[in-house]
Amino acid sequence: MFSGGLDSTAMLLKLLEETREELHVHHIRMENRQVRDGAEQQAVERVLAWCRAHCRPFRYSESGLDFRALEAIPIDYLSVAFVACQVAIDTPGCNRIAVGTLAADLDEIRRSVTSAQRQVFDAMYACYRARKVGEPEIEWIYPVYRLSKAEVALSLPPELREAAWSCRTPVQTTTGYQICGQCKPCRKRAEVSAALSIAL
């Protein structure tokens, strides 16, 4: 599952370079009141273009969820679990799902996110298994889980660091998107950029 952010970009590159398994890369275009889907889509396209030019082949697909009419911002990891189930069923022989979650990004309140995400997925996947569709077992893997944000940044070539998008509330201008500079991901990128003295 690929968002176009730093973490999922590092995950994608790691899987492309360190494994030989066939990869099905999937991006969810999640539209909501934060209006970040356009910026994320552009990042996804930039990252994919670089990976296609420099890495081994992979399958790519994308889907969309439109929550713009809702006041509340849906929880991302629940949407990811829902779509991941459909992608797993769509991919013959799929027995693993990779996500770019970092342990360092999970505070104590959110520590159970990965477990809750799998519970949602398992409940849905059981419906397909009841129809004898899909593989008997699905494993969730977290290729960059133990990395710090600085280690994630250093694992990427400059072109991919520049291509990836993190801002949750981007500002749309006549020439494209600008980061807000205020949300948590923006502040973290600025912190890592200053600590490592690299553009990020």
PLY file of the C-alpha trace (Angstrom):
ply
format ascii 1.0
element vertex 200
property float x
property float y
property float z
element edge 199
property int vertex1
property int vertex2
end_header
0.00 0.00 0.00
1.61 3.21 -1.23
0.73 6.78 -0.22
3.48 8.81 -1.87
4.91 9.87 1.51
8.49 9.50 2.69
7.86 6.31 4.65
5.95 4.44 1.96
8.46 5.60 -0.66
11.29 4.17 1.45
9.29 0.97 1.83
8.70 0.70 -1.92
12.36 1.25 -2.75
13.44 -1.30 -0.13
11.09 -3.95 -1.53
12.16 -3.26 -5.10
15.87 -3.42 -4.30
16.01 -6.11 -1.62
13.40 -8.62 -2.76
12.67 -10.47 -6.00
9.00 -11.13 -5.39
6.39 -9.76 -7.79
5.04 -6.50 -6.38
1.56 -5.07 -6.75
1.79 -1.41 -5.69
-1.52 0.28 -4.89
-2.35 3.91 -4.11
-5.61 5.13 -2.60
-6.61 8.62 -3.63
-8.43 9.70 -0.46
-10.38 12.90 -0.93
-11.49 14.74 2.21
-11.67 18.25 3.65
-7.89 18.42 4.00
-7.68 18.55 0.17
-4.31 16.80 0.08
-5.21 14.17 -2.50
-4.00 16.25 -5.46
-0.59 16.87 -3.92
-0.27 13.20 -2.95
-1.26 12.10 -6.46
1.47 14.24 -7.99
3.99 12.79 -5.54
2.88 9.25 -6.37
3.37 9.89 -10.07
6.85 11.37 -9.53
7.97 8.49 -7.31
6.58 5.85 -9.66
8.27 7.45 -12.66
11.64 7.36 -10.86
11.17 3.76 -9.73
10.16 2.60 -13.18
13.28 4.20 -14.63
15.70 2.86 -12.01
14.21 -0.33 -10.54
12.76 -3.66 -11.61
9.21 -3.90 -13.02
6.15 -3.89 -10.77
2.39 -3.83 -11.17
0.56 -0.62 -10.22
-3.08 0.19 -9.57
-5.01 2.90 -7.77
-8.48 3.51 -6.38
-10.37 6.45 -4.92
-12.46 7.19 -1.84
-14.38 10.48 -1.80
-15.24 11.84 1.65
-15.40 15.53 0.67
-19.07 15.82 1.63
-18.34 14.73 5.20
-17.42 17.10 8.02
-15.27 14.53 9.81
-11.88 13.41 8.52
-12.01 9.59 8.17
-9.30 7.52 9.85
-6.75 6.67 7.17
-5.74 3.25 8.47
-9.33 1.99 8.34
-9.62 3.03 4.69
-6.29 1.33 3.98
-7.53 -1.90 5.58
-10.72 -1.81 3.48
-8.89 -1.24 0.18
-6.05 -3.63 1.03
-8.60 -6.42 1.26
-9.87 -5.72 -2.25
-6.32 -5.50 -3.62
-5.35 -8.80 -1.99
-8.32 -10.52 -3.61
-7.44 -8.91 -6.94
-3.85 -10.21 -6.80
-3.54 -13.96 -7.46
-1.32 -15.65 -4.91
-1.11 -12.60 -2.67
-0.15 -13.67 0.85
1.51 -10.51 2.20
0.58 -6.85 2.51
3.26 -4.22 3.10
2.64 -0.83 4.70
5.06 1.97 5.53
4.22 2.46 9.22
7.03 3.67 11.50
7.15 2.70 15.16
8.58 6.14 15.94
5.40 7.79 14.65
3.08 5.88 16.99
2.49 7.41 20.42
1.03 5.32 23.25
-2.56 6.15 22.28
-1.98 5.08 18.68
0.27 2.12 19.47
-2.54 -0.33 18.71
-3.11 1.09 15.20
-1.41 -1.77 13.39
-3.37 -4.35 15.40
-6.69 -2.56 14.82
-5.93 -2.25 11.12
-5.37 -5.98 10.84
-8.57 -6.70 12.77
-10.60 -4.66 10.27
-8.85 -6.40 7.37
-9.29 -9.87 8.88
-13.03 -9.37 9.38
-13.45 -8.37 5.74
-11.10 -11.01 4.37
-13.01 -13.74 6.24
-16.05 -12.90 4.10
-14.06 -13.67 0.96
-12.55 -16.81 2.46
-16.08 -18.03 3.23
-16.57 -17.96 -0.55
-13.26 -19.78 -1.02
-11.60 -16.70 -2.56
-8.08 -15.57 -1.70
-5.15 -17.22 0.03
-5.59 -19.12 3.33
-3.25 -16.77 5.20
-2.33 -13.10 4.74
0.67 -11.62 6.57
1.06 -7.89 7.18
4.69 -6.74 6.95
6.29 -3.44 7.94
9.60 -3.13 6.05
10.61 0.25 7.53
8.91 -0.08 10.93
12.12 0.09 12.99
13.64 3.04 11.13
13.69 6.59 12.46
12.49 9.39 10.19
16.13 10.40 9.70
17.04 6.85 8.65
14.11 6.84 6.24
15.33 10.07 4.68
18.89 8.80 4.35
17.70 5.58 2.70
16.32 7.56 -0.24
18.21 9.21 -3.10
17.75 13.00 -3.27
15.31 12.71 -6.17
12.93 10.54 -4.17
13.24 12.67 -1.04
12.18 15.64 -3.13
9.39 13.73 -4.88
7.69 12.36 -1.75
4.91 14.37 -0.09
4.10 14.60 3.63
1.98 17.70 4.30
-1.52 17.01 5.62
-2.99 20.43 4.78
-1.30 21.72 1.61
-1.96 25.13 0.12
-3.04 25.06 -3.51
-1.67 27.86 -5.66
-1.82 28.74 -9.33
1.48 26.91 -9.84
0.75 23.79 -7.81
0.87 22.85 -4.12
2.87 24.29 -1.26
3.40 22.72 2.14
1.62 24.37 5.07
4.74 24.18 7.23
2.58 23.80 10.35
1.19 20.25 10.44
3.02 17.50 12.32
4.54 15.86 9.20
5.80 19.25 7.94
7.41 20.03 11.28
9.04 16.59 11.41
10.46 16.93 7.89
11.87 20.35 8.76
13.43 18.95 11.93
15.08 16.04 10.10
16.21 18.32 7.25
17.94 20.63 9.71
19.50 17.77 11.71
20.92 16.07 8.60
21.64 19.24 6.61
19.82 17.84 3.58
16.94 19.11 1.49
13.76 17.37 2.52
0 1
1 2
2 3
3 4
4 5
5 6
6 7
7 8
8 9
9 10
10 11
11 12
12 13
13 14
14 15
15 16
16 17
17 18
18 19
19 20
20 21
21 22
22 23
23 24
24 25
25 26
26 27
27 28
28 29
29 30
30 31
31 32
32 33
33 34
34 35
35 36
36 37
37 38
38 39
39 40
40 41
41 42
42 43
43 44
44 45
45 46
46 47
47 48
48 49
49 50
50 51
51 52
52 53
53 54
54 55
55 56
56 57
57 58
58 59
59 60
60 61
61 62
62 63
63 64
64 65
65 66
66 67
67 68
68 69
69 70
70 71
71 72
72 73
73 74
74 75
75 76
76 77
77 78
78 79
79 80
80 81
81 82
82 83
83 84
84 85
85 86
86 87
87 88
88 89
89 90
90 91
91 92
92 93
93 94
94 95
95 96
96 97
97 98
98 99
99 100
100 101
101 102
102 103
103 104
104 105
105 106
106 107
107 108
108 109
109 110
110 111
111 112
112 113
113 114
114 115
115 116
116 117
117 118
118 119
119 120
120 121
121 122
122 123
123 124
124 125
125 126
126 127
127 128
128 129
129 130
130 131
131 132
132 133
133 134
134 135
135 136
136 137
137 138
138 139
139 140
140 141
141 142
142 143
143 144
144 145
145 146
146 147
147 148
148 149
149 150
150 151
151 152
152 153
153 154
154 155
155 156
156 157
157 158
158 159
159 160
160 161
161 162
162 163
163 164
164 165
165 166
166 167
167 168
168 169
169 170
170 171
171 172
172 173
173 174
174 175
175 176
176 177
177 178
178 179
179 180
180 181
181 182
182 183
183 184
184 185
185 186
186 187
187 188
188 189
189 190
190 191
191 192
192 193
193 194
194 195
195 196
196 197
197 198
198 199
